[in-house]
Structure formats: structure tokens, C-alpha cells
């Protein structure tokens, strides 16, 4: 939990190309497709994307955007939950009776409070964010100052600090019985470590934030971001009027409500993603209660690699191309489409490396210059949006598209399931003409991932992008 009125710090992120500091995006295009000839139909769907940003928020679609964003953020929870998501869910579920009790009659959704417990402490009532008892602590990670001054909690900080030091010593000596006794004593002098009092205090915070911000979803966002920070974002967006968080998040971009976008994305602690992760915990807890076998299977899939690309296209459930003959057949059936012949008009460039080993298989390089229709649609929109946001005509350089298992063998790839052989993945070279282009690319990767339309990973020389099966439809009809 952060203090109510903490102000934003300046963001410092590495530019993808390797520069030390991200440069501001120079907005010189009002919007994509805002001038010039009408956009050509996307190859996969045969229909053009709507004018402007096809990934923007659309009124009346709040639930759809929330669902996509929460699914897109599930991977982080599976990756970082102490002991794994199933174990964390079991710990958190034990507190549901208390959660129901403290939220009764308040109008606060108990599922959201349960999500805060999951995300803040993973169900550990003795969790500490730092070495000092003054740091965020307990089931819902409340700062000592916020707890005592705002939420009316009884916190004897000197005694809590002394007991925390004694607990650390006893733990290091393996004296588990003593640790438990000291923790019980600390809970009596510091209400943050008492689950009932910590949960009740968190409800009080959410009630205060809901009163000040006008909406429950904004109140939950403020639990991590701070009410003052969120008020600033709302003020930059629409003079402070309360709007659904899905609208605030997805209706801001470098070329639309830019001041609100810069502020919202400028927090260095993933504050802008907090609400999506809270909603993701609701999905997880629902599975824990209703279908644990499915949760275990999803946990295995989500933790099988360094990113969530396999979740978009699970091994064993996704067609791969084993041989050049298989790939040729896919082109003939329009399951794979060739890359457009005019990449420069699309903000793209094809590396000479594309298909450069094809001759060793007795095949033309063109065989390895294609993608699944939905991946091709997204690549085209990605190139166009990056060009519009960066204000440069310099292209993104495509270095790999579809392959087959025979070609992967030539590349020295390890045996087994490989996303390039599905046609849903492409690779972009990490080489940019300016910080503005790199920043625009990063902005689009973040937005597309938040919409669960892609999974991406940073490799030494490339950015690997795996595209969801429904990305093409989402471009035209909206996420």
C-alpha cells in the first residue's frame, strides 16, 4: 500500500536499443490514418482497420477491456507468487470468511479485497516489505504512518520494531516456536499484523478513496498508486471527472490525452497495472474454488517458460509446420499469407536474413517470408502505429517470420515445440533510428500485451512477438 498523496517520480526506463534513458516521443502525427489515401484492407480479414488507433477504448466495452487486461496480467502472478499460484490461492482462501465479514454492509466487493490480499502479501499475515516495521506490513501491506494517522490503527512502532528484530533473530536460529510466540505478541501491539484489523483498515481506506474518487475501481487503483497521484491523472485526462479505469487506461496514448498517458505510465512500480492484476487474482481464486485441476494445468503452462507465449498457443494444441512441404500446403490453403510486397509503405523493412538458409533445403527464401493471417494483420498495424507515434518514416526491421522444423534445425534451435513453426510469431530487430522510435515501439508492445493480443520477449538482438489467435478480429472490431 502506498500513502494517500504520494506524488509521481520521474520514470527512467531503458530504451530498447540500449540507450540509458528513454527519450520523449515526439508526436507529429495527429492520428494513424488521419490523412492520405484510405487504408488498404488487412490481408487476413480483407477489411481495413478503423481510422485512428484501433486499440483505443470503445464506450460500452468496459467489461471486455477489463477481461482482456486481467488475462494479460495473469502471467506475472503465476511467475511471482511465493510457492506458486496454487499454494498462494490456498493461503488467501483461508481468509475469505474474515473478508466477507469486514466487507458486509460496506458495498466493497469482497473479491477485490481478496485480490488485494493475494497481490500484497500472498496470504502471509506477517509479510514485511522491507527490513523495518515502519515499512508496508501485514496481510494488506499498510505503512505504519498511514495506518496510525489515517486509518486509526493501534500501532506501537517501537515495540513492533523490537519484536520484528527478535523474530528475525529467532528465525535465523531455527527457533520456530519462539518465532510464532513473538509474532502473536507483535500482532497485539501492531494492528497491521492482526488479519481482522488489517482487513478492516483496508476497507476503511477503500471507502475513503471511493468517496474521494467516485468509483470503486478507481479506489482499488489508488491503493497502490495513491489518491493524489490518481487525481492528477484524472485531472489531465478530463478535468478530474471520474471515469472507469478501463477508459482511463486504454483511452490514453502518446497521441491521445498524452499528459494523462505520460503521468499514468510514468510511475515506476507498475501502479498502472495494479487493477488488472487484482482482477486477475479474481480469475485465479474462482478457478481455485471451482476447478483446481484446471488451475494446476494453467500453472504448469504459465510457468513453463520465461514468458507467456505458450499460453497463447499451447504445445500440443497448436499446429506446427514440420517440413517445407507442410508450409507450402499452408500457403496454398491461405493458412499462411506472404508478407506484403510494399513493406516501406507499411513502416516495415525485411531483413536479408529472412529465409536466407532456404537454399540449403532446396527452397526459395519466399517460403519463409509469411505469417498466419492474424499475425500478419497485427504486424502491419504495429508498423503503422509505431511510425505514427514516432514521427519517423524509418521502418521496423523484420528479421524472422514463419519457419518449419527443418529450417529451425538449420538455425541450431533446440528440438521441441517452437513458436516460429506455428506462424504466429515474428521477430523485430533491436535497431532503431531514434529514441522516439524505440519509445513508440515500447508503448505499442505494452498496450498490445495489456490487451492480451501479444506476448513478447526481449532477446539480445531482437524483440520476439507472439500474436494471439483473435488479434486480427480485435484490430477491426475492437478488443
Order of alpha helices (4+ residues) and beta strands (2+ residues): alpha-alpha-alpha-alpha-alpha-alpha-alpha-alpha-alpha-alpha-alpha-alpha-alpha-alpha-alpha-alpha-beta-beta-beta-alpha-beta-alpha-beta-alpha-beta-beta-alpha
